[in-house]
Amino acid sequence: MTANLVYKAIPTLALRGVTVFPSLRFHFEVARPKSVKAVDMAMLDDQRLFLVTQRDVNVQDPKISELYKTGVIATIKQITKDKENGTYKVIVEAEHRAVITKVIETEECFICDVKEVKPYYGNTEANLIDAGIRRIKDRFAEYLGMTEAEPSEYTSRIFSTENPDKLCDEVANVMLTKYEDRQLILDELNILRRLETLNLLLSKELDVLQYEIEIEKRTEAQMDKNQKEYYLREKMRAISLELGEEEEPLEEVAKYKDRIKKLECSDEVKEKLLYEVAKLSKLQSGSADASVVRVYLDTALGVPFGVYTEDNYDLVKARKKLDEDHFGMKTVKERFIEMLAVKARTQNIKGQIICLVG
C-alpha cells in the first residue's frame, strides 16, 4: 500500500455551496480576492489547489475555521481570465481526498498543509459491500427512470463499476443536490458506512424528486385546463357577438359576481349563488338551461337580504286584510290567523311551514 501523500503550503480555495468529488472534472468561476490569489499562486507553482467547501454559503469572506476539513486536491487544466473585472473561469481535475493538517497563511489567501486520505474497508464482510453496491445502483436506475435521462457513457460507467469508492462519489455527484449531503459522503472514509449513508440520502432525494414530478404534472394539467377554458370562453364571446346579444357572457357573469359580493347574507348563501354563476358561465348564452339559472339568480338576488320589518301581530287587522284581498277560502284564512296567534303568544316558531293543498 502506498503512503498517503502530504502537500506542503498548498494554495487553498474556499468553495461556496459546492462540494467536489475525486476523479471528476469541475468548472467554476473565481471572483473573491482570496480565491483569485490562490489561483494565481497555484499557476506560479505546480497548478495544484486544495478545494474545500465553506460551511455557511451566506458568508462572503469565511475564516479558515468556517471551512470543512476534508476537501480534494485538484489540478488546474484550463483557466480563462476576464480582463474587465479580473475574475477567472477555471476547469480543474480533482484527484483525491485530503484533509487540512496545518494552516500556514490566511491573510492574502489560505495556504495549508494537507494530507491525502484513503478509504478503508476494515473488517467488513464482502457480501455487505456487494449488497450496498447493488442498492446504490438500484437507486440510480430509479433516478434515471424518473428523470427520463438518456443513457450515456457516464451512466454506463456507473453501472459497470464494482469499486464502491468510485461508485459512491460518482452517484453522489449526480444525484445529491445539497452541498451538506455531498460533504457527508466526502468526509466518510469507511466504505460500508459511506454506502449506507449514501443509500439513505438517495432515498430522500428520490422522495423529493417524486413530489416535484407530481407538482409539475398538476401544474401542467392546470395550465392545460386554463388554456382550454380561455379558448372556450373566447369562443362563447365570439358566438355571442355574432348573434348580436347585448351583453357578453363574461360581462354578465362578472355583474352577477359583483352583486353577490355586495349582499348582506351568510357565506353559505354566497357560495351557493356563486356556484350557480359558475354553472351559467359554462352554458350557452341562449340555451334553456341558462335561462333557468338566470331566473334563479335574479329571484335570489331580489330577496332583500339584511332588510327587516317589525312584525305586526294585530289579529283583527290581519283578518280584515285577508278578507279584502281574498274572497272565500274561510279555512285557509283561519289557518293563517291561528299561526299568527301562536306566533304572537310564543314569539318564536321554528320549522312552521303552511301547506295549502287544492
For each residue, the residues with C-beta under 8 A, 3 or more apart:
1:
2:
3:
4: 115 116 117 118
5: 73 115 116
6: 101 113 114 115 116
7: 10 48 50 73 98 113 114 115 116
8: 113
9: 104 111 112 113
10: 7 48 49 50 73 111 112 113 114
11: 37 38 39 41 42 45 48 49 50 109 110 111
12: 38 49 50 51 52 67 71 100 109 110 111 112 114
13: 30 35 38 39 49 50 51 52 109 110
14: 32 34 35 52 53 54 62 67 110
15: 18 19 20 28 51 52 53 54
16: 53 54 57
17: 53 57 179
18: 15 26 28 53 179
19: 15 53 179 182 183 186
20: 15 24 26 51 71 72 74 92 94
21: 24 72 94 169 170 172 173 182 185 186
22: 72 94 95 96 97 169
23: 94 95 96 166 169 170
24: 20 21 93 94 169 170 173
25: 77 91 92 93 94
26: 18 20 51 74 91 92 93 94
27: 89 90 91 92
28: 15 18 89 90 92
29: 87 88 89 90
30: 13 35 36 39 87 88 89 90
31: 35 36 85 87 88
32: 14 35 36 60 61
33: 36 37
34: 14 37 38 61 108 109 110
35: 13 14 30 31 32 38 39 109
36: 30 31 32 33 39 40 86 87 88
37: 11 33 34 40 41 108 109
38: 11 12 13 34 35 41 42 49 109 110
39: 11 13 30 35 36 42 43 49 76 79 88 90
40: 36 37 43 44
41: 11 37 38 44 45 109 111
42: 11 38 39 45 46 47 48 49 76
43: 39 40 47 76 79
44: 40 41
45: 11 41 42 48
46: 42 75
47: 42 43 75 76
48: 7 10 11 42 45 73 74 75 76
49: 10 11 12 13 38 39 42 73 74 75 76 92
50: 7 10 11 12 13 71 72 73 74 98 100 112 114
51: 12 13 15 20 26 71 72 73 74 92 94
52: 12 13 14 15 67 68 69 70 71 72 100
53: 14 15 16 17 18 19 67 68 71 179 183
54: 14 15 16 57 59 62 66 67 68
55: 62 66 67 68
56: 59 62 66
57: 16 17 54 179
58:
59: 54 56 62 66
60: 32
61: 32 34
62: 14 54 55 56 59 66 67
63: 66 67 106
64: 67 103 106 110 112
65:
66: 54 55 56 59 62 63
67: 12 14 52 53 54 55 62 63 64 71 100 110
68: 52 53 54 55 71 183 187
69: 52 99 100 187
70: 52 97 98 99 117 183 186 187
71: 12 20 50 51 52 53 67 68 97 98 99 100 114 186
72: 20 21 22 50 51 52 94 95 96 97 98 186
73: 5 7 10 48 49 50 51 94 95 96 98 114 116
74: 20 26 48 49 50 51 92 93 94 95
75: 46 47 48 49 92 93 95
76: 39 42 43 47 48 49 79 90 91 92
77: 25 91 92 93
78: 90 91
79: 39 43 76 88 89 90 91
80: 88 89 90
81: 86 87 88
82: 85 86 87 88 89
83: 86
84:
85: 31 82
86: 36 81 82 83
87: 29 30 31 36 81 82
88: 29 30 31 36 39 79 80 81 82
89: 27 28 29 30 79 80 82
90: 27 28 29 30 39 76 78 79 80
91: 25 26 27 76 77 78 79
92: 20 25 26 27 28 49 51 74 75 76 77
93: 24 25 26 74 75 77
94: 20 21 22 23 24 25 26 51 72 73 74
95: 22 23 72 73 74 75
96: 22 23 72 73 116 118
97: 22 70 71 72 116 117 118 186 189
98: 7 50 70 71 72 73 114 115 116 117
99: 69 70 71 114 115 117
100: 12 50 52 67 69 71 103 112 113 114
101: 6 112 113 114 115
102: 112 113
103: 64 100 106 110 111 112
104: 9 111 112 113
105: 108 109 110 111
106: 63 64 103 110 111
107:
108: 34 37 105
109: 11 12 13 34 35 37 38 41 105
110: 11 12 13 14 34 38 64 67 103 105 106
111: 9 10 11 12 41 103 104 105 106
112: 9 10 12 50 64 100 101 102 103 104
113: 6 7 8 9 10 100 101 102 104
114: 6 7 10 12 50 71 73 98 99 100 101
115: 4 5 6 7 98 99 101
116: 4 5 6 7 73 96 97 98
117: 4 70 97 98 99 189
118: 4 96 97 189
119: 165 189 190 191 194
120: 189 190 191
121: 124 129 190 191 192
122: 190 192
123:
124: 121 128 129 191 192
125: 128 129
126: 129 130
127: 130 131
128: 124 125 131 132 192
129: 121 124 125 126 132 133 164 191 192 195
130: 126 127 133 134
131: 127 128 134 135
132: 128 129 135 136 164 192 195 196 199
133: 129 130 136 137 162 164 167 195
134: 130 131 137 138
135: 131 132 138 139 195 199
136: 132 133 139 140 167 168 171 195 198 199 202
137: 133 134 140 141 158 159 167
138: 134 135 141 142
139: 135 136 142 143 171 175 199 202 203 206
140: 136 137 143 144 155 158 159 171 174 175 202
141: 137 138 144 145 159
142: 138 139 145 146 206
143: 139 140 146 147 149 174 175 202 205 206 209
144: 140 141 147 148 149 151 155
145: 141 142 148
146: 142 143 206 209 210 213
147: 143 144 209
148: 144 145
149: 143 144 152 155
150:
151: 144 155 156
152: 149 155 156
153: 156 157
154: 157 158 170
155: 140 144 149 151 152 158 159
156: 151 152 153 159 160
157: 153 154 160 161 170
158: 137 140 154 155 161 167 170 171 174
159: 137 140 141 155 156
160: 156 157
161: 157 158 166 167 170
162: 133 167
163: 166 167
164: 129 132 133 167 168 191 194 195
165: 119 168 169 191 194
166: 23 161 163 169 170
167: 133 136 137 158 161 162 163 164 170 171
168: 136 164 165 171 172 185 191 194 195 198
169: 21 22 23 24 165 166 172 173 185
170: 21 23 24 154 157 158 161 166 167 173 174
171: 136 139 140 158 167 168 174 175 198 202
172: 21 168 169 175 176 181 182 185 198 201
173: 21 24 169 170 176 182
174: 140 143 158 170 171
175: 139 140 143 171 172 202 205
176: 172 173 181 182 185 201 202 205
177: 181 205
178: 181 182
179: 17 18 19 53 57 182 183
180: 183 184
181: 172 176 177 178 184 185 201
182: 19 21 172 173 176 178 179 185 186
183: 19 53 68 70 179 180 186 187
184: 180 181 187 188 197 201
185: 21 168 169 172 176 181 182 188 194 197 198 201
186: 19 21 70 71 72 97 182 183
187: 68 69 70 183 184
188: 184 185 193 194 197
189: 97 117 118 119 120 194
190: 119 120 121 122 193 194
191: 119 120 121 124 129 164 165 168 194 195
192: 121 122 124 128 129 132 195 196
193: 188 190 196 197
194: 119 164 165 168 185 188 189 190 191 197 198
195: 129 132 133 135 136 164 168 191 192 198 199
196: 132 192 193 199 200
197: 184 185 188 193 194 200 201
198: 136 168 171 172 185 194 195 201 202
199: 132 135 136 139 195 196 202 203
200: 196 197 203 204
201: 172 176 181 184 185 197 198 204 205
202: 136 139 140 143 171 175 176 198 199 205 206
203: 139 199 200 206 207
204: 200 201 207 208
205: 143 175 176 177 201 202 208 209
206: 139 142 143 146 202 203 209 210
207: 203 204 210 211
208: 204 205 211 212
209: 143 146 147 205 206 212 213
210: 146 206 207 213 214
211: 207 208 214 215
212: 208 209 215 216
213: 146 209 210 216 217
214: 210 211 217 218
215: 211 212 218 219
216: 212 213 219 220
217: 213 214 220 221
218: 214 215 221 222
219: 215 216 222 223
220: 216 217 223 224
221: 217 218 224 225
222: 218 219 225 226
223: 219 220 226 227
224: 220 221 227 228
225: 221 222 228 229
226: 222 223 229 230
227: 223 224 230 231
228: 224 225 231 232
229: 225 226 232 233
230: 226 227 233 234
231: 227 228 234 235
232: 228 229 235 236
233: 229 230 236 237 249 250 281
234: 230 231 237 238
235: 231 232 238 239
236: 232 233 239 240 249 250 284 285
237: 233 234 240 241 248 249 250
238: 234 235 241 242
239: 235 236 242 243 284 285
240: 236 237 243 245 248 249 285
241: 237 238 244 245 248
242: 238 239
243: 239 240 285 286
244: 241
245: 240 241 248 285 286
246:
247: 251 252
248: 237 240 241 245 251 252
249: 233 236 237 240 252 253 281 285
250: 233 236 237 253 254 281
251: 247 248 254 255
252: 247 248 249 255 256 280 285
253: 249 250 256 257 277 280 281
254: 250 251 257 258
255: 251 252 258 259
256: 252 253 259 260 273 277 280 297 301
257: 253 254 260 261 274 277
258: 254 255 261 262
259: 255 256 262 263 301
260: 256 257 263 270 273 274 277 301
261: 257 258 270
262: 258 259
263: 259 260 269 270 273 301 305 306
264: 305 306
265: 269 270 305 306
266: 269 270
267: 270 271
268: 271 272
269: 263 265 266 272 273 305
270: 260 261 263 265 266 267 273 274
271: 267 268 274 275
272: 268 269 275 276
273: 256 260 263 269 270 276 277 297 300 301
274: 257 260 270 271 277 278
275: 271 272 278 279
276: 272 273 279 280 293 296 297
277: 253 256 257 260 273 274 280 281 297
278: 274 275 281 282
279: 275 276 282 283 293
280: 252 253 256 276 277 283 290 293 294 297
281: 233 249 250 253 277 278
282: 278 279
283: 279 280 287 289 290 293
284: 236 239 287 290
285: 236 239 240 243 245 249 252 290
286: 243 245 290
287: 283 284 290 291
288: 291 292
289: 283 292 293
290: 280 283 284 285 286 287 293 294
291: 287 288 294 295
292: 288 289 295 296
293: 276 279 280 283 289 290 296 297
294: 280 290 291 297 298
295: 291 292 298 299
296: 276 292 293 299 300
297: 256 273 276 277 280 293 294 300 301
298: 294 295 301 302
299: 295 296 302 303
300: 273 296 297 303
301: 256 259 260 263 273 297 298
302: 298 299
303: 299 300
304: 307
305: 263 264 265 269
306: 263 264 265
307: 304
308:
309:
310:
311: 343
312: 317 318
313: 340 341 343 344
314: 317 318
315: 318 319 337 340 341 344
316: 319 320
317: 312 314 320 321
318: 312 314 315 321 322 336 337 340
319: 315 316 322 323 333 337
320: 316 317 323 324
321: 317 318 324 325
322: 318 319 325 326 333 336 337
323: 319 320 326 333
324: 320 321
325: 321 322
326: 322 323 329 332 333
327:
328:
329: 326 332 333
330: 333 334
331: 334 335
332: 326 329 335 336 356
333: 319 322 323 326 329 330 336 337
334: 330 331 337 338
335: 331 332 338 339 354
336: 318 322 332 333 339 340 354
337: 315 318 319 322 333 334 340 341
338: 334 335 341 342
339: 335 336 342 343 349 352 354
340: 313 315 318 336 337 343 344
341: 313 315 337 338 344 345
342: 338 339 345 346 349
343: 311 313 339 340 346 347 349
344: 313 315 340 341 347
345: 341 342
346: 342 343 349
347: 343 344
348:
349: 339 342 343 346 352
350:
351:
352: 339 349
353:
354: 335 336 339
355:
356: 332
357:
358:
